[in-house]
């Protein structure tokens, strides 16, 4: 049996050390930016992540951060789907529990994810999404990471 590696098609952005960073072929604007693959209100497309992000946002934050860092540093998906219980989770949980400010940590992570996938936006939008739509923002980030990770996994025969 002969397996052939998939090749990039027009609109795909293949990063160095990673998979397809635009799997749905979203159009880029004149500045080389695109929209999120899934809108902020599309969080119910991944109901499990949305529920966990609603009740324990520190877990999804920690997983997103470790998945992102693993893709950046190693160029392939995190083997366990991200570290759920880490120092990032603890810090986010502590800030959320003590003063309701865990969402502040998400701003930087959201910016890094936007930059990796060349998604249009800025600090103010990242701040507002994390503050006002926390579970949806976390789910949106998780889904963007998941699309690239799935583009690297060979199909099962």
FENPEKA-V405695 format. One record per pair of residues at least 24 apart in sequence whose ideal C-beta (glycine too) atoms are under 10 Angstrom apart, sorted by the first residue. I is the first residue (numbers start at 1). J is the second residue. Records with the same first field share a line. If there is no record, write none. Layout:
BEGIN
I: J, J
END
This chain:
BEGIN
1: 157
3: 154, 155, 157
5: 154
6: 151, 154, 155
12: 151
13: 116, 117, 118, 148
14: 148, 151
15: 71, 72, 75, 116, 117, 118, 148
16: 75
17: 71, 72, 73, 74, 75, 76
18: 71, 72, 74, 75, 76, 77, 116, 148, 149, 151, 152
19: 71, 75, 76, 77, 147, 148, 149, 150, 151, 152, 153
20: 147, 148, 150, 151, 152
21: 71, 116, 117, 118, 119, 144, 147, 148, 151
22: 117, 118, 119, 144, 147, 148, 151
23: 117, 144, 146, 147, 148, 150, 151
24: 147
26: 117, 118, 119
28: 118, 120
29: 118, 120
31: 118, 120
32: 118, 120
33: 114, 117, 118, 119, 120, 121
34: 117, 118, 119, 120
35: 119, 120, 121
36: 113, 114, 117, 119, 120, 121, 129, 137, 140, 141, 143, 144
37: 117, 119, 140, 143, 144, 146, 147, 148
38: 136, 139, 140, 141, 142, 143, 144, 146, 147
39: 136, 140
40: 125, 128, 129, 132, 133, 136, 137, 139, 140
41: 133, 136, 140
42: 136, 139, 140, 143
43: 133, 135, 136, 137, 138, 139, 140, 142, 143
44: 136, 139
45: 139, 140, 143
46: 139, 140, 142, 143, 146
47: 139
48: 139, 142
49: 135, 138, 139, 140, 141, 142, 143, 146
50: 135, 136, 138, 139, 140, 142, 143
51: 135, 139
52: 84, 135, 138, 139, 142
53: 134, 135, 136, 137, 138, 139, 140, 141, 142
54: 134, 135, 136, 138, 139
55: 135
56: 84, 89, 92, 93, 96
57: 89, 92, 93, 96, 102, 103, 105, 106, 130, 134, 135, 137, 138
58: 84, 85, 86, 88, 89, 90, 91, 92, 93, 94, 95, 96, 97, 102, 105, 138
59: 83, 84, 85, 86, 88, 89, 92, 93, 138
60: 84, 89, 92, 106, 134, 135, 137, 138, 139, 141, 142
61: 86, 88, 89, 91, 92, 93, 96, 102, 103, 105, 106, 109, 110, 130, 134, 137, 138, 141, 142
62: 86, 87, 88, 89, 90, 91, 92, 93, 105, 109
63: 88, 89, 138, 141, 142, 145
64: 88, 106, 109, 110, 112, 113, 137, 138, 139, 140, 141, 142, 144, 145, 146
65: 89, 92, 105, 106, 108, 109, 112, 113, 141
67: 113, 141, 142, 145, 146, 148, 149
68: 109, 112, 113, 116, 141, 144, 145, 148
69: 109, 112
70: 145, 149
71: 113, 116, 145, 148, 149, 152
72: 112, 116
75: 152
76: 149, 152, 153
77: 145, 146, 148, 149, 150, 151, 152, 153
78: 145, 149
81: 142, 145, 146, 149
82: 142, 145, 149
96: 134
100: 131
101: 131
102: 130, 134
103: 127, 129, 130, 131, 132, 133, 134, 137, 138
104: 130, 131
105: 130
106: 130, 131, 134, 137, 138, 141
107: 131, 137
109: 137, 138, 141
110: 137, 138, 140, 141, 144
112: 141
113: 140, 141, 142, 144, 145
114: 141, 144
116: 144, 145, 148
117: 141, 144, 145, 147, 148
119: 144
END
